Amino acid sequence: MSDPSTTAAERIRALAFELWDEAGQPEGHSERFWFKAERQIKAEEEGYDDALADTFPASDPPANSGIT
């Protein structure tokens, strides 16, 4: 997971640059790599949401803990 202090735009920019670099640094395709990075980050975030949907914070005790 990324650094929480990193903004969404910074994450997208870094990934877009990485994708562009891996593709051989083609000229004139900056928007293509930006949108691809946006889609990839959104898909990752949605995956985290799905994975955590049925969990609860560890700090919350179970409803029937037996502790009074």
N, C-alpha and C positions, 0 to 999 in steps of 0.2 A: 504494500500500500504506500501511497505517497505521503510526503511531509504535509501535515495539516495546515501549515502556514503558507503553502504554495497555492496560488490562486488557480482557478480553472484555466484561465487563459495561459498561464505559465506552463501548466501541465500539457495543454494542447500544443503550445509552441514547441516545447521540448520533444514531444513525441512526433510532431510533424517534421521537425528537423531530422530526427533519427530515421524516420521512414524515407524522407527525401534523400538522405545520405546513403542509406542502404540500396536505394534504387539507382544509384550512380549520379546523383545530383543533376537531374535533368532541368534544363532552363524552361521557365514559363509554365510551371505546373504547381505553383505554391498553393493555390486554392484547393487543388485536388488532394494534396497531402494534408492540408489543414482540416478539410472535411472528413478525410479518412481517420485522422487522429481523433476528431470529435466523436465520430461513430464508435471507434474502438474504446475510448474512455467511457462513453455512455454505456456501452455493453458491459464493460467491467464493473461499473458502478451498479448496474441493474443486477448483475450476477451476485454482488455482495448483498444487495437487498434481498434477493431470493434465498440466499444461503442463511441469512439471519432472521428470516420471517417468523420462524417458529421458536426462536430463542427468547430468553428474558435476561435482563442484567444479572450478573452473578451477585450483585449486592442486594438483590431482592430475595428475601427468604421465601420458601414455598408457602402457599396459603395455609396448609395444615402441617405446620412444623412441630406441633405439640408443645411449643414453648409458650408459656403464658406470662 
